[in-house]
């Protein structure tokens, strides 16, 4: 900031800057002759660089001395280090031992870091597993709660017994399991129907005991004393929970079985042992739709057989096996019966296979007969179509001969191109051709009174119209090309312009927003094709109750127009990056009707813009300023004292001036 009264030579600083940049003062509206604004009596002005060069040389000399001192210090340090090394030559074994120990410690640290990493990973995995288990426990608790509510709703006595059991478990010697419908946990809900259909309702609501004595104590208390209708069962002494099935499930996969019933749910060991003993859940395979289809197919095949057959159920076969095994001492009868059963099974299998083969054979024979009939019909149809084709070909040849004869053409000559084109435009059916002929005859009959000259004139007009149509088409293509070229040029020109205007609008709006006002800059287009009428439109709003209005010479006040103009110029300068900017006579905006409030706002805007990071340096020149303005630490204020009343430098006492200024300040306060 350069402040000085009028006539002190502030503007000469601007001219000096212009000369330093190889410019002409006339660019700034100054005199073209240098002698008119430099020191009186001189005809030229020079920018002195001696002091600057001297300061640079002094700085270089100071740096050189610092480097020399630094080099001496380094030499001394190296000499001391050399002396120390000479004194420490006998310490090499100790140094080696320390290095080995350090290496060992580093290896241990690496191992510890690795262990810490493994422990951290394991901890994370454990936390995830704990979270999963907690979520699973929550799900199970919800399921158990729902099951208890269902039990209370359907079997109130059983629920009352459950509440009593939970309070009196200490009275029993061995484990007592709650009702099976609470303890059985089906792994997949879609398999629950198999478990519910296989286990009876009475057992599902029964309590399971490991001790017969505990069960009797339970029943005496609840049935006899409390008169509750409850069920209780006792698990076998020898656990059956881990009993293996007689046939591996892999051998039953071909029949559609995918698992045994026991594998579809979880239950406590006493409950599982009881179910394996009573319901044989470890021997009950669970099938899919494939199993159902295979059973239905076998049943349908057996029903179609004409020979006598036997249907032996699994239960009867088991009974037979028990009878046979029970008569082990009668081995003379045992083996024939076993062979008989085995042979009957093989016989049924062979009959099923034979039936399937016969059914497939009958199906193929039926398909063969149907295909033969269809083939004969196709051959007959082909012969009929071939005969019709020959007849139509002969008719076409005769019609072609007749047409050539009527057109006075030899058979060995080809049709002219115009005839071929005319024939292609004709209809395809004979009826349509007759209708077309009648229509043309009617048209010809309407022109019987016209002369040949009229027809010739019409032909010329048609040719001229055709030529004009071709010219119009060419001009249209050329016009389209021009439009395309204009559109491409417009894209290359208009898009950067819009981006630039958007950038100006962003800065302009920001300036107005900081002044608690609203301002916008946009591209004003009345007609997109009239490029010479494109313009920049500035709209401003200084009051909350007003709307945005275009900046015009008539609508806004003088101060508002001045503020808008200054802020717009500042927004424009934000687009151009340069080392520094010079703003001369910034107070002139006040002369243009700017009130002190707006002048203060504009000055603060100047200060904020000039003191931002990575912005250009500003030289603000003014003869006077308002009081109590906002300044920044990055600002430097220079006051120009010049003229006939200026105190000489050797007579100026800064300390006396400061004392005098403080005295005046105290007087103002009093």
Secondary structure, DSSP 8 states (H G I E B T S, - for coil): -EEE-TTSSHHHHHHHHHHHTT--GGGGT--SSGGGTSSTT-S------HHHHHHHHHHHHHHHHHHHHHHHHHHHHHHHHHHHHHHTGGGHHHHHHHHHHHHHHHHHHHHHHHHHHHHHHHHHHHHHHHHHHHHHHHHHHHHHHHHHHHHHHH-HHHHHHHHHHHH-GGG-SS-EE--HHHH-EESSGGGHHHHHHHS-HHHHT-EEES-HHHHHHHHIIIIIIS-----EEE--SS--TT---SS-GGGGGGGTEEEEGGGGEE--HHHHHHHHHHT-TTT-EEE-HHHHHHHHHHHHHHHH--S------HHHHHHHHHHHHHTTT-HHHHHHHHHHHHHHHHHHHHHHHHHHHHHHHHHHHHHHHHHHHHHHHHHHHHHHHHHHHHHHHHHHHHHHHHHHHHTT--TTS---HHHHHHHHHS-SSHHHHHHHHHHHHHHHHHTTT--HHHHHHHHHHHHHHHHHHHHHHHHHHHHHHHHHHHHHHHHHHHHHHHHHHHHHHHHHHHHHHHTT-EEEEEEE-S-TT-GGG-EEEEEEE-STTS--EE--TTTS-HHHHHHHHHHHHHHHHTTS--SEEEEE-TTHHHHTT--HHHHHHHHHHHHHHHTSTT--EEEEEES---TT----TT---EEE--STT---GGG--HHHHHHHHHHHHHHHH-
